[in-house]
Amino acid sequence: MKSSVRGLLIGVLGAAALSLSPLPTQPARAEQSGEITLGQERVQVVHAGGDADTATLNFTFTNLGNGYGSCDYGEEDAIASGVEVALLGKSCGAYYYDCRYYDYCPPISSFPFDYVIDPFVAHTVNTQSYGTFFGQYPVDEGPGTVSARIVSIPKPYGACGSWTLNLEATGLDLYKIQSNPVSLWLNDAADTGPFCFDIYNAVIGNPIAPPVPVVRKGIRR
């Protein structure tokens, strides 16, 4: 389920400008244009302890552009220019509540998972455009990995594009993501966001133990 925080953000940041002291780091924000929208989604978090957690994300999203027929010279094309994906263990509203009342506004780069997927290796097969990606997590360090596949799907009239993204990340520490709701954050290469979406049905838990083989004792005759 998706949720916009545009209206909430206006009040939060307006009040923050009057009452909060300057922050040492840039807080996460969600711009008010609503350029990125979220469609169907599935979020799964598996806790294995330490830095061995994994996240699997499957969702569709659309970049509507700025409403004036501009797609920022390709920077709003997710396959050509990439996309930033982040996960936070609280709702969009909870993040901005903490920012407003507790002066706790962590930047998106400090979220339990944040990754800029770029560049995709672009492919076209029978007019179908898609991209693939494989990288280390943390970037250029590891030992975790991020693998992703993005597929272009029919877009609304006037939009810059619509895509389905499948992402799997390993080697994470997702201890702070324990229960619903969580929030999914998306941004494009033009930095028009990030845009925050509430997820109420994320699957969160421990690895499923493999079944124990049943040994049948022989029957004496």
C-alpha positions in Angstrom: 0.0 0.0 0.0 1.4 3.3 -1.0 1.1 6.6 0.9 2.2 10.1 0.0 3.7 12.5 2.6 3.5 15.7 0.5 1.0 17.6 2.6 2.6 16.5 5.9 6.1 17.5 4.7 4.9 21.1 3.9 3.9 21.6 7.5 6.8 19.8 9.0 9.5 21.6 7.1 7.8 24.9 7.4 7.7 24.6 11.1 11.2 23.2 11.3 12.6 26.2 9.5 11.3 28.3 12.4 11.9 26.1 15.4 14.8 23.7 14.7 18.5 24.5 14.9 20.7 23.8 11.8 21.3 20.1 11.3 24.8 18.7 10.9 23.6 16.5 8.0 21.0 16.9 5.3 17.8 15.2 6.4 15.8 13.0 4.1 13.0 14.9 2.4 10.2 14.2 0.0 9.6 16.8 -2.6 6.0 18.0 -3.2 5.7 17.4 -7.0 4.8 13.7 -6.6 6.7 12.9 -9.7 7.3 9.3 -8.6 4.3 7.0 -7.8 4.3 3.5 -6.5 2.2 0.6 -7.9 2.2 -3.0 -6.7 4.8 -3.8 -4.2 6.3 -6.7 -2.1 8.9 -6.2 0.5 10.6 -9.0 2.4 13.2 -8.7 5.1 15.0 -11.8 6.5 17.0 -11.5 9.8 19.9 -13.8 10.0 21.9 -11.8 12.6 24.7 -9.3 12.4 25.5 -8.3 8.8 23.9 -11.3 7.3 20.3 -10.0 6.8 18.8 -9.8 3.4 16.1 -7.7 1.7 14.0 -8.6 -1.4 12.0 -5.9 -3.1 9.6 -6.3 -6.0 7.6 -3.3 -7.1 6.4 -1.2 -10.0 6.8 2.6 -10.1 6.2 5.5 -12.5 8.1 8.7 -13.1 5.5 11.3 -14.1 8.0 14.0 -14.9 7.5 17.6 -13.9 4.2 18.0 -15.6 5.5 20.2 -18.4 6.6 17.5 -20.8 10.2 17.5 -19.4 12.0 14.4 -18.3 15.2 16.2 -17.3 17.2 15.1 -20.3 16.9 11.4 -19.5 17.6 11.7 -15.8 14.1 10.5 -15.0 14.6 7.4 -17.1 15.3 4.7 -14.5 17.1 2.3 -16.9 19.3 5.0 -18.5 20.1 6.9 -15.3 19.5 4.6 -12.4 17.3 4.8 -9.3 18.0 5.2 -5.6 16.1 2.8 -3.3 16.0 2.9 0.5 14.2 1.2 3.4 13.3 2.6 6.8 11.8 0.7 9.7 9.1 3.3 10.3 6.3 5.0 8.4 6.7 8.2 6.5 4.6 10.0 9.0 6.6 8.6 11.9 9.9 9.8 10.3 8.6 13.4 9.9 7.0 13.4 13.4 10.4 12.5 14.9 12.0 15.2 12.7 9.5 17.8 13.8 9.2 17.1 17.5 12.5 15.4 18.4 14.9 17.0 16.0 15.8 13.6 14.7 16.1 13.8 11.0 18.6 11.2 9.7 19.7 11.5 6.1 18.6 8.8 3.7 22.2 7.6 3.4 22.0 6.5 7.1 18.8 4.3 6.6 19.2 0.6 7.3 19.3 0.1 3.5 20.1 2.8 0.9 21.6 2.1 -2.5 21.9 3.9 -5.8 21.4 1.4 -8.6 23.4 2.8 -11.4 24.4 2.0 -14.1 22.0 -0.6 -15.3 23.3 -2.7 -18.2 20.5 -1.9 -20.8 19.1 -4.6 -23.0 16.3 -4.7 -25.7 14.7 -7.9 -26.8 11.8 -7.9 -29.2 11.2 -4.2 -28.4 11.2 -5.0 -24.7 13.6 -2.8 -22.7 15.1 -4.0 -19.5 18.3 -3.5 -17.4 20.4 -5.6 -15.1 22.7 -4.7 -12.3 25.1 -6.3 -9.9 27.2 -4.5 -7.3 28.8 -4.7 -3.9 27.2 -3.6 -0.6 28.6 -1.3 0.7 29.6 0.1 -2.6 33.0 -1.1 -3.8 33.5 -2.8 -0.4 31.2 -5.8 0.2 31.0 -8.5 1.4 27.3 -7.9 0.7 25.8 -7.7 -2.8 22.9 -6.0 -4.6 21.5 -7.6 -7.7 18.6 -6.1 -9.7 16.5 -6.4 -12.8 14.3 -3.6 -14.1 11.8 -4.0 -16.9 10.1 -1.2 -18.8 6.2 -1.5 -18.8 3.5 0.5 -20.5 3.4 4.0 -19.1 0.6 6.6 -18.6 0.2 9.3 -21.2 2.8 12.0 -20.7 4.9 10.1 -18.1 8.6 9.7 -18.4 8.4 5.9 -17.9 7.0 3.0 -15.8 9.0 0.0 -14.6 9.0 -3.1 -12.6 12.0 -3.5 -10.4 13.2 -6.7 -8.7 16.0 -6.3 -6.2 17.8 -8.6 -3.8 20.4 -7.3 -1.3 22.6 -9.4 1.0 25.0 -8.6 3.8 22.8 -6.1 5.4 22.1 -5.1 9.1 18.4 -4.6 9.2 18.0 -4.9 12.9 16.0 -1.7 13.0 13.4 -3.1 10.7 11.3 -5.3 12.9 7.6 -4.7 12.2 5.1 -3.0 10.0 4.7 -0.3 8.8 8.0 0.3 7.1 8.7 2.9 4.4 10.1 2.6 0.9 12.0 5.6 -0.5 12.7 6.3 -4.1 14.7 8.9 -6.0 15.8 9.5 -9.5 19.0 10.9 -11.1 17.5 14.3 -11.3 17.2 14.3 -7.4 13.5 15.3 -7.6 12.8 13.3 -4.4 13.2 11.2 -2.5 9.6 10.1 -2.4 8.3 8.1 0.6 5.8 5.3 0.5 4.3 3.5 3.5 4.4 -0.3 3.3 2.0 -2.1 5.7 2.4 -5.7 4.5 6.2 -6.3 4.5 7.2 -9.9 5.3 9.7 -9.6 8.2 11.2 -12.6 10.0 13.9 -15.2 10.4 15.1 -17.6 7.8 12.9 -20.7 7.3 14.7 -23.7 8.7 15.1 -26.5 6.2 12.8 -29.5 6.8 14.3 -32.3 9.0 14.4 -35.5 7.0 12.3 -38.2 8.4 14.1 -41.5 8.8 11.8 -44.4 8.8 12.8 -47.5 10.7 12.8 -50.7 8.9 10.0 -53.1 9.6 11.1 -56.6 10.8 9.4 -59.5 9.2 
